[in-house]
Amino acid sequence: MADERDDDRRGDALLPRLKLIEDQPLETRAEAYAHLHDELREALDAADRQGGR
């Protein structure tokens, strides 16, 4: 149950970041999305190493 709340909070924190990226000029969005993608991939890789948490 606590894990689900943590996941919800992380998801809620992601939405403002996406909004900030969308508000950027088109020329800078791709780099911002790539950076966010890398962060999310690293988080998923870390969760896999910790047994899916």
PDB file of N, CA, C and O in Angstrom, chain B, residues numbered from 101:
ATOM      1  N   MET B 101       0.815  -1.192   0.000  1.00  0.00           N
ATOM      2  CA  MET B 101       0.000   0.000   0.000  1.00  0.00           C
ATOM      3  C   MET B 101       0.864   1.263   0.000  1.00  0.00           C
ATOM      4  O   MET B 101       0.587   2.206  -0.742  1.00  0.00           O
ATOM      5  N   ALA B 102       1.909   1.281   0.833  1.00  0.00           N
ATOM      6  CA  ALA B 102       2.790   2.449   0.874  1.00  0.00           C
ATOM      7  C   ALA B 102       3.522   2.621  -0.451  1.00  0.00           C
ATOM      8  O   ALA B 102       3.762   3.743  -0.898  1.00  0.00           O
ATOM      9  N   ASP B 103       3.878   1.491  -1.079  1.00  0.00           N
ATOM     10  CA  ASP B 103       4.561   1.567  -2.371  1.00  0.00           C
ATOM     11  C   ASP B 103       3.681   2.247  -3.416  1.00  0.00           C
ATOM     12  O   ASP B 103       4.177   3.015  -4.241  1.00  0.00           O
ATOM     13  N   GLU B 104       2.387   1.972  -3.386  1.00  0.00           N
ATOM     14  CA  GLU B 104       1.467   2.598  -4.332  1.00  0.00           C
ATOM     15  C   GLU B 104       1.398   4.104  -4.101  1.00  0.00           C
ATOM     16  O   GLU B 104       1.334   4.875  -5.058  1.00  0.00           O
ATOM     17  N   ARG B 105       1.410   4.522  -2.853  1.00  0.00           N
ATOM     18  CA  ARG B 105       1.385   5.965  -2.554  1.00  0.00           C
ATOM     19  C   ARG B 105       2.667   6.631  -3.043  1.00  0.00           C
ATOM     20  O   ARG B 105       2.629   7.740  -3.578  1.00  0.00           O
ATOM     21  N   ASP B 106       3.803   5.956  -2.860  1.00  0.00           N
ATOM     22  CA  ASP B 106       5.073   6.500  -3.351  1.00  0.00           C
ATOM     23  C   ASP B 106       5.045   6.634  -4.864  1.00  0.00           C
ATOM     24  O   ASP B 106       5.505   7.638  -5.409  1.00  0.00           O
ATOM     25  N   ASP B 107       4.509   5.627  -5.548  1.00  0.00           N
ATOM     26  CA  ASP B 107       4.403   5.672  -7.006  1.00  0.00           C
ATOM     27  C   ASP B 107       3.510   6.833  -7.441  1.00  0.00           C
ATOM     28  O   ASP B 107       3.827   7.541  -8.397  1.00  0.00           O
ATOM     29  N   ASP B 108       2.396   7.026  -6.737  1.00  0.00           N
ATOM     30  CA  ASP B 108       1.487   8.139  -7.054  1.00  0.00           C
ATOM     31  C   ASP B 108       2.182   9.475  -6.881  1.00  0.00           C
ATOM     32  O   ASP B 108       2.036  10.363  -7.721  1.00  0.00           O
ATOM     33  N   ARG B 109       2.930   9.625  -5.811  1.00  0.00           N
ATOM     34  CA  ARG B 109       3.643  10.893  -5.574  1.00  0.00           C
ATOM     35  C   ARG B 109       4.679  11.152  -6.654  1.00  0.00           C
ATOM     36  O   ARG B 109       4.838  12.284  -7.111  1.00  0.00           O
ATOM     37  N   ARG B 110       5.385  10.098  -7.064  1.00  0.00           N
ATOM     38  CA  ARG B 110       6.380  10.271  -8.136  1.00  0.00           C
ATOM     39  C   ARG B 110       5.686  10.657  -9.437  1.00  0.00           C
ATOM     40  O   ARG B 110       6.178  11.509 -10.177  1.00  0.00           O
ATOM     41  N   GLY B 111       4.558  10.038  -9.714  1.00  0.00           N
ATOM     42  CA  GLY B 111       3.797  10.380 -10.917  1.00  0.00           C
ATOM     43  C   GLY B 111       3.290  11.799 -10.866  1.00  0.00           C
ATOM     44  O   GLY B 111       3.322  12.511 -11.870  1.00  0.00           O
ATOM     45  N   ASP B 112       2.816  12.221  -9.693  1.00  0.00           N
ATOM     46  CA  ASP B 112       2.347  13.594  -9.537  1.00  0.00           C
ATOM     47  C   ASP B 112       3.481  14.590  -9.721  1.00  0.00           C
ATOM     48  O   ASP B 112       3.261  15.688 -10.233  1.00  0.00           O
ATOM     49  N   ALA B 113       4.681  14.227  -9.315  1.00  0.00           N
ATOM     50  CA  ALA B 113       5.835  15.109  -9.466  1.00  0.00           C
ATOM     51  C   ALA B 113       6.264  15.208 -10.923  1.00  0.00           C
ATOM     52  O   ALA B 113       6.868  16.201 -11.329  1.00  0.00           O
ATOM     53  N   LEU B 114       5.959  14.195 -11.700  1.00  0.00           N
ATOM     54  CA  LEU B 114       6.344  14.177 -13.111  1.00  0.00           C
ATOM     55  C   LEU B 114       5.522  15.165 -13.940  1.00  0.00           C
ATOM     56  O   LEU B 114       6.042  15.771 -14.877  1.00  0.00           O
ATOM     57  N   LEU B 115       4.262  15.325 -13.604  1.00  0.00           N
ATOM     58  CA  LEU B 115       3.384  16.191 -14.399  1.00  0.00           C
ATOM     59  C   LEU B 115       3.874  17.638 -14.486  1.00  0.00           C
ATOM     60  O   LEU B 115       3.878  18.199 -15.582  1.00  0.00           O
ATOM     61  N   PRO B 116       4.286  18.263 -13.385  1.00  0.00           N
ATOM     62  CA  PRO B 116       4.800  19.635 -13.521  1.00  0.00           C
ATOM     63  C   PRO B 116       6.060  19.718 -14.383  1.00  0.00           C
ATOM     64  O   PRO B 116       6.265  20.701 -15.095  1.00  0.00           O
ATOM     65  N   ARG B 117       6.900  18.689 -14.317  1.00  0.00           N
ATOM     66  CA  ARG B 117       8.101  18.683 -15.156  1.00  0.00           C
ATOM     67  C   ARG B 117       7.742  18.616 -16.631  1.00  0.00           C
ATOM     68  O   ARG B 117       8.347  19.293 -17.461  1.00  0.00           O
ATOM     69  N   LEU B 118       6.744  17.785 -16.948  1.00  0.00           N
ATOM     70  CA  LEU B 118       6.302  17.703 -18.335  1.00  0.00           C
ATOM     71  C   LEU B 118       5.721  19.032 -18.797  1.00  0.00           C
ATOM     72  O   LEU B 118       5.946  19.449 -19.934  1.00  0.00           O
ATOM     73  N   LYS B 119       4.980  19.694 -17.927  1.00  0.00           N
ATOM     74  CA  LYS B 119       4.409  21.000 -18.264  1.00  0.00           C
ATOM     75  C   LYS B 119       5.525  22.015 -18.540  1.00  0.00           C
ATOM     76  O   LYS B 119       5.435  22.801 -19.484  1.00  0.00           O
ATOM     77  N   LEU B 120       6.567  21.993 -17.720  1.00  0.00           N
ATOM     78  CA  LEU B 120       7.696  22.900 -17.947  1.00  0.00           C
ATOM     79  C   LEU B 120       8.351  22.646 -19.302  1.00  0.00           C
ATOM     80  O   LEU B 120       8.713  23.585 -20.011  1.00  0.00           O
ATOM     81  N   ILE B 121       8.497  21.381 -19.652  1.00  0.00           N
ATOM     82  CA  ILE B 121       9.095  21.050 -20.948  1.00  0.00           C
ATOM     83  C   ILE B 121       8.203  21.555 -22.077  1.00  0.00           C
ATOM     84  O   ILE B 121       8.691  22.144 -23.041  1.00  0.00           O
ATOM     85  N   GLU B 122       6.915  21.328 -21.958  1.00  0.00           N
ATOM     86  CA  GLU B 122       5.986  21.773 -23.002  1.00  0.00           C
ATOM     87  C   GLU B 122       5.979  23.292 -23.163  1.00  0.00           C
ATOM     88  O   GLU B 122       5.713  23.804 -24.250  1.00  0.00           O
ATOM     89  N   ASP B 123       6.270  24.004 -22.086  1.00  0.00           N
ATOM     90  CA  ASP B 123       6.287  25.472 -22.141  1.00  0.00           C
ATOM     91  C   ASP B 123       7.580  26.027 -22.731  1.00  0.00           C
ATOM     92  O   ASP B 123       7.668  27.223 -23.012  1.00  0.00           O
ATOM     93  N   GLN B 124       8.577  25.175 -22.920  1.00  0.00           N
ATOM     94  CA  GLN B 124       9.853  25.628 -23.478  1.00  0.00           C
ATOM     95  C   GLN B 124       9.727  25.835 -24.981  1.00  0.00           C
ATOM     96  O   GLN B 124       8.835  25.284 -25.627  1.00  0.00           O
ATOM     97  N   PRO B 125      10.636  26.639 -25.523  1.00  0.00           N
ATOM     98  CA  PRO B 125      10.653  26.780 -26.988  1.00  0.00           C
ATOM     99  C   PRO B 125      10.913  25.421 -27.643  1.00  0.00           C
ATOM    100  O   PRO B 125      11.612  24.571 -27.091  1.00  0.00           O
ATOM    101  N   LEU B 126      10.352  25.245 -28.796  1.00  0.00           N
ATOM    102  CA  LEU B 126      10.430  23.969 -29.503  1.00  0.00           C
ATOM    103  C   LEU B 126      11.868  23.469 -29.642  1.00  0.00           C
ATOM    104  O   LEU B 126      12.119  22.267 -29.558  1.00  0.00           O
ATOM    105  N   GLU B 127      12.799  24.375 -29.850  1.00  0.00           N
ATOM    106  CA  GLU B 127      14.197  23.982 -30.090  1.00  0.00           C
ATOM    107  C   GLU B 127      14.815  23.278 -28.887  1.00  0.00           C
ATOM    108  O   GLU B 127      15.745  22.490 -29.057  1.00  0.00           O
ATOM    109  N   THR B 128      14.328  23.538 -27.684  1.00  0.00           N
ATOM    110  CA  THR B 128      14.943  22.960 -26.489  1.00  0.00           C
ATOM    111  C   THR B 128      14.181  21.762 -25.938  1.00  0.00           C
ATOM    112  O   THR B 128      14.669  21.089 -25.030  1.00  0.00           O
ATOM    113  N   ARG B 129      13.022  21.489 -26.458  1.00  0.00           N
ATOM    114  CA  ARG B 129      12.197  20.403 -25.907  1.00  0.00           C
ATOM    115  C   ARG B 129      12.825  19.036 -26.084  1.00  0.00           C
ATOM    116  O   ARG B 129      12.786  18.226 -25.158  1.00  0.00           O
ATOM    117  N   ALA B 130      13.394  18.757 -27.224  1.00  0.00           N
ATOM    118  CA  ALA B 130      13.950  17.419 -27.478  1.00  0.00           C
ATOM    119  C   ALA B 130      15.029  17.082 -26.461  1.00  0.00           C
ATOM    120  O   ALA B 130      15.059  15.966 -25.942  1.00  0.00           O
ATOM    121  N   GLU B 131      15.901  18.016 -26.172  1.00  0.00           N
ATOM    122  CA  GLU B 131      16.955  17.769 -25.193  1.00  0.00           C
ATOM    123  C   GLU B 131      16.362  17.551 -23.801  1.00  0.00           C
ATOM    124  O   GLU B 131      16.819  16.677 -23.064  1.00  0.00           O
ATOM    125  N   ALA B 132      15.355  18.333 -23.441  1.00  0.00           N
ATOM    126  CA  ALA B 132      14.715  18.196 -22.137  1.00  0.00           C
ATOM    127  C   ALA B 132      14.018  16.842 -22.017  1.00  0.00           C
ATOM    128  O   ALA B 132      14.107  16.182 -20.982  1.00  0.00           O
ATOM    129  N   TYR B 133      13.320  16.429 -23.084  1.00  0.00           N
ATOM    130  CA  TYR B 133      12.673  15.111 -23.065  1.00  0.00           C
ATOM    131  C   TYR B 133      13.708  13.994 -22.997  1.00  0.00           C
ATOM    132  O   TYR B 133      13.490  12.998 -22.308  1.00  0.00           O
ATOM    133  N   ALA B 134      14.816  14.139 -23.690  1.00  0.00           N
ATOM    134  CA  ALA B 134      15.867  13.122 -23.657  1.00  0.00           C
ATOM    135  C   ALA B 134      16.440  12.997 -22.251  1.00  0.00           C
ATOM    136  O   ALA B 134      16.690  11.888 -21.778  1.00  0.00           O
ATOM    137  N   HIS B 135      16.645  14.115 -21.588  1.00  0.00           N
ATOM    138  CA  HIS B 135      17.162  14.102 -20.219  1.00  0.00           C
ATOM    139  C   HIS B 135      16.169  13.410 -19.281  1.00  0.00           C
ATOM    140  O   HIS B 135      16.561  12.586 -18.455  1.00  0.00           O
ATOM    141  N   LEU B 136      14.898  13.744 -19.411  1.00  0.00           N
ATOM    142  CA  LEU B 136      13.865  13.128 -18.583  1.00  0.00           C
ATOM    143  C   LEU B 136      13.784  11.627 -18.865  1.00  0.00           C
ATOM    144  O   LEU B 136      13.638  10.827 -17.941  1.00  0.00           O
ATOM    145  N   HIS B 137      13.877  11.249 -20.125  1.00  0.00           N
ATOM    146  CA  HIS B 137      13.870   9.832 -20.505  1.00  0.00           C
ATOM    147  C   HIS B 137      15.011   9.091 -19.829  1.00  0.00           C
ATOM    148  O   HIS B 137      14.819   7.994 -19.304  1.00  0.00           O
ATOM    149  N   ASP B 138      16.204   9.689 -19.838  1.00  0.00           N
ATOM    150  CA  ASP B 138      17.358   9.059 -19.197  1.00  0.00           C
ATOM    151  C   ASP B 138      17.126   8.877 -17.698  1.00  0.00           C
ATOM    152  O   ASP B 138      17.457   7.831 -17.141  1.00  0.00           O
ATOM    153  N   GLU B 139      16.562   9.887 -17.050  1.00  0.00           N
ATOM    154  CA  GLU B 139      16.268   9.795 -15.611  1.00  0.00           C
ATOM    155  C   GLU B 139      15.272   8.670 -15.327  1.00  0.00           C
ATOM    156  O   GLU B 139      15.457   7.894 -14.389  1.00  0.00           O
ATOM    157  N   LEU B 140      14.226   8.586 -16.132  1.00  0.00           N
ATOM    158  CA  LEU B 140      13.219   7.548 -15.924  1.00  0.00           C
ATOM    159  C   LEU B 140      13.795   6.163 -16.167  1.00  0.00           C
ATOM    160  O   LEU B 140      13.490   5.226 -15.430  1.00  0.00           O
ATOM    161  N   ARG B 141      14.626   6.026 -17.196  1.00  0.00           N
ATOM    162  CA  ARG B 141      15.262   4.742 -17.475  1.00  0.00           C
ATOM    163  C   ARG B 141      16.166   4.321 -16.316  1.00  0.00           C
ATOM    164  O   ARG B 141      16.170   3.155 -15.921  1.00  0.00           O
ATOM    165  N   GLU B 142      16.931   5.270 -15.771  1.00  0.00           N
ATOM    166  CA  GLU B 142      17.797   4.963 -14.636  1.00  0.00           C
ATOM    167  C   GLU B 142      16.980   4.532 -13.423  1.00  0.00           C
ATOM    168  O   GLU B 142      17.377   3.616 -12.702  1.00  0.00           O
ATOM    169  N   ALA B 143      15.847   5.182 -13.196  1.00  0.00           N
ATOM    170  CA  ALA B 143      14.981   4.816 -12.070  1.00  0.00           C
ATOM    171  C   ALA B 143      14.423   3.407 -12.252  1.00  0.00           C
ATOM    172  O   ALA B 143      14.357   2.633 -11.297  1.00  0.00           O
ATOM    173  N   LEU B 144      14.026   3.077 -13.471  1.00  0.00           N
ATOM    174  CA  LEU B 144      13.518   1.730 -13.734  1.00  0.00           C
ATOM    175  C   LEU B 144      14.608   0.674 -13.585  1.00  0.00           C
ATOM    176  O   LEU B 144      14.367  -0.409 -13.050  1.00  0.00           O
ATOM    177  N   ASP B 145      15.801   0.998 -14.059  1.00  0.00           N
ATOM    178  CA  ASP B 145      16.928   0.066 -13.916  1.00  0.00           C
ATOM    179  C   ASP B 145      17.234  -0.153 -12.443  1.00  0.00           C
ATOM    180  O   ASP B 145      17.486  -1.284 -12.028  1.00  0.00           O
ATOM    181  N   ALA B 146      17.216   0.909 -11.647  1.00  0.00           N
ATOM    182  CA  ALA B 146      17.483   0.789 -10.212  1.00  0.00           C
ATOM    183  C   ALA B 146      16.409  -0.058  -9.537  1.00  0.00           C
ATOM    184  O   ALA B 146      16.716  -0.876  -8.669  1.00  0.00           O
ATOM    185  N   ALA B 147      15.163   0.133  -9.927  1.00  0.00           N
ATOM    186  CA  ALA B 147      14.064  -0.656  -9.357  1.00  0.00           C
ATOM    187  C   ALA B 147      14.239  -2.128  -9.704  1.00  0.00           C
ATOM    188  O   ALA B 147      13.973  -2.991  -8.868  1.00  0.00           O
ATOM    189  N   ASP B 148      14.678  -2.426 -10.912  1.00  0.00           N
ATOM    190  CA  ASP B 148      14.927  -3.817 -11.299  1.00  0.00           C
ATOM    191  C   ASP B 148      16.025  -4.434 -10.436  1.00  0.00           C
ATOM    192  O   ASP B 148      15.923  -5.587 -10.018  1.00  0.00           O
ATOM    193  N   ARG B 149      17.078  -3.655 -10.174  1.00  0.00           N
ATOM    194  CA  ARG B 149      18.182  -4.157  -9.353  1.00  0.00           C
ATOM    195  C   ARG B 149      17.735  -4.391  -7.913  1.00  0.00           C
ATOM    196  O   ARG B 149      18.288  -5.247  -7.222  1.00  0.00           O
ATOM    197  N   GLN B 150      16.734  -3.631  -7.455  1.00  0.00           N
ATOM    198  CA  GLN B 150      16.243  -3.764  -6.069  1.00  0.00           C
ATOM    199  C   GLN B 150      15.088  -4.765  -5.974  1.00  0.00           C
ATOM    200  O   GLN B 150      14.429  -4.853  -4.937  1.00  0.00           O
ATOM    201  N   GLY B 151      14.849  -5.489  -7.005  1.00  0.00           N
ATOM    202  CA  GLY B 151      13.812  -6.502  -6.965  1.00  0.00           C
ATOM    203  C   GLY B 151      12.435  -5.990  -7.316  1.00  0.00           C
ATOM    204  O   GLY B 151      11.439  -6.503  -6.808  1.00  0.00           O
ATOM    205  N   GLY B 152      12.356  -4.970  -8.190  1.00  0.00           N
ATOM    206  CA  GLY B 152      11.070  -4.491  -8.657  1.00  0.00           C
ATOM    207  C   GLY B 152      10.385  -3.499  -7.763  1.00  0.00           C
ATOM    208  O   GLY B 152       9.198  -3.237  -7.956  1.00  0.00           O
ATOM    209  N   ARG B 153      11.063  -2.936  -6.800  1.00  0.00           N
ATOM    210  CA  ARG B 153      10.449  -1.949  -5.911  1.00  0.00           C
ATOM    211  C   ARG B 153      10.438  -0.602  -6.521  1.00  0.00           C
ATOM    212  O   ARG B 153       9.956   0.350  -5.906  1.00  0.00           O
TER     213      ARG B 153
END
